[in-house]
Amino acid sequence: MPFIILAHDKPNSERLRAKLRSEHLAYLSARKGQMLAGGALLDQDGKSIGGMIIVDTEDRAAAERFVGEDPFTTGGVFGAIQILTWRKTFFDRQRIPIEGRPSS
C-alpha cells in the first residue's frame, strides 16, 4: 500500500525553509517516480506550514527513508512527521475496486 507522509514545520522555521527549498525540490524531483502526489501544507493565510507526500511503496521502511533523507528533515525544517498507510478507494477521479468488496 502507498504511504502518506505528513510533515509539520518546526515553529519559526520560515527562514530555514526558504534557505533549503531548492535542495528540497531537487531531492523530490530526483524521486518523482516514487511519488503519487505531494505539496505544501498551508495555513489559512497561505503560508507553508509543512508538507504532504504520497509515496508509492509497499515498504514502510522505504517511506521512512524517503522523508528521513529529505533536506527539510536533515536540515531541521520538519518537526513532527507522520507516516500513514493509505488504501486507495478513489484516485485520479476514479473509484478503485477493492478485492472482495462491492464496487458501488
GIBEL-V41586 format. One record per residue. N is the residue number from 1. RES is the residue in one small letter. SS is DSSP state (alpha for helix, beta for strand, coil for the rest). PHI is phi in degrees with one decimal (none if undefined). OMEGA is omega in degrees with one decimal (* if undefined). Layout:
N_RES_SS_PHI_OMEGA / N_RES_SS_PHI_OMEGA
This chain:
1_m_coil_none_174.6 / 2_p_beta_-67.4_179.6 / 3_f_beta_-124.5_172.9 / 4_i_beta_-94.8_175.2 / 5_i_beta_-107.1_174.5 / 6_l_beta_-111.4_-178.8 / 7_a_beta_-123.5_-179.2 / 8_h_beta_-108.4_179.7 / 9_d_beta_-65.6_170.7 / 10_k_coil_-68.2_177.1 / 11_p_coil_-58.0_175.2 / 12_n_coil_58.5_-179.1 / 13_s_coil_-105.0_-176.0 / 14_e_alpha_-58.0_-178.2 / 15_r_alpha_-66.4_178.5 / 16_l_alpha_-65.6_176.9 / 17_r_alpha_-58.8_-179.8 / 18_a_alpha_-61.7_-179.4 / 19_k_alpha_-64.7_-174.9 / 20_l_alpha_-95.9_-173.7 / 21_r_alpha_-56.8_-177.8 / 22_s_alpha_-65.2_176.1 / 23_e_alpha_-65.2_179.2 / 24_h_alpha_-60.4_-179.0 / 25_l_alpha_-66.7_176.4 / 26_a_alpha_-65.1_177.3 / 27_y_alpha_-59.5_-179.6 / 28_l_alpha_-66.8_-180.0 / 29_s_alpha_-60.1_179.4 / 30_a_alpha_-69.6_-177.6 / 31_r_coil_-120.3_-174.8 / 32_k_alpha_-60.9_177.2 / 33_g_alpha_-68.8_179.0 / 34_q_alpha_-93.1_-173.5 / 35_m_beta_-107.8_170.7 / 36_l_beta_-89.0_-179.4 / 37_a_beta_-164.7_176.2 / 38_g_beta_-173.9_177.5 / 39_g_beta_168.0_-177.3 / 40_a_beta_-76.8_167.3 / 41_l_beta_-91.1_-175.7 / 42_l_beta_-119.8_172.7 / 43_d_coil_-82.0_-175.8 / 44_q_coil_-66.1_177.2 / 45_d_coil_-95.9_178.9 / 46_g_coil_86.5_179.5 / 47_k_coil_-86.5_178.0 / 48_s_beta_-64.2_178.7 / 49_i_beta_-128.9_-179.9 / 50_g_beta_160.4_-179.5 / 51_g_beta_-151.8_177.1 / 52_m_beta_-133.5_176.3 / 53_i_beta_-135.4_171.0 / 54_i_beta_-105.9_-177.7 / 55_v_beta_-97.4_-178.4 / 56_d_coil_-90.2_180.0 / 57_t_coil_-149.8_174.6 / 58_e_coil_-92.5_-170.2 / 59_d_coil_-113.3_179.6 / 60_r_alpha_-58.8_179.4 / 61_a_alpha_-60.1_177.6 / 62_a_alpha_-66.3_176.8 / 63_a_alpha_-65.0_177.5 / 64_e_alpha_-63.9_177.1 / 65_r_alpha_-64.7_-178.7 / 66_f_alpha_-54.3_-179.2 / 67_v_alpha_-75.7_-178.8 / 68_g_alpha_-65.8_-179.6 / 69_e_coil_-95.9_178.3 / 70_d_coil_-64.8_178.1 / 71_p_alpha_-56.2_176.1 / 72_f_alpha_-69.2_176.4 / 73_t_alpha_-79.5_-177.2 / 74_t_alpha_-65.0_-178.8 / 75_g_coil_-87.3_174.9 / 76_g_coil_94.5_177.5 / 77_v_coil_-76.1_-177.6 / 78_f_beta_-76.6_174.3 / 79_g_beta_-106.3_-179.6 / 80_a_beta_-72.8_178.9 / 81_i_beta_-128.0_174.3 / 82_q_beta_-115.7_173.0 / 83_i_beta_-123.3_-174.1 / 84_l_beta_-121.0_173.4 / 85_t_beta_-70.3_-177.8 / 86_w_beta_-126.3_173.2 / 87_r_coil_-102.2_-179.7 / 88_k_coil_-67.8_171.1 / 89_t_coil_-112.7_171.8 / 90_f_beta_-126.3_180.0 / 91_f_beta_-154.4_178.4 / 92_d_coil_52.0_177.2 / 93_r_coil_65.9_-178.9 / 94_q_beta_-126.0_172.6 / 95_r_beta_-80.9_-180.0 / 96_i_coil_-97.4_177.2 / 97_p_coil_-63.2_176.7 / 98_i_coil_-109.1_-176.9 / 99_e_coil_-53.2_177.1 / 100_g_coil_87.0_179.1 / 101_r_coil_-124.5_176.2 / 102_p_coil_-62.0_-176.6 / 103_s_coil_-95.9_-179.2 / 104_s_coil_-78.4_*
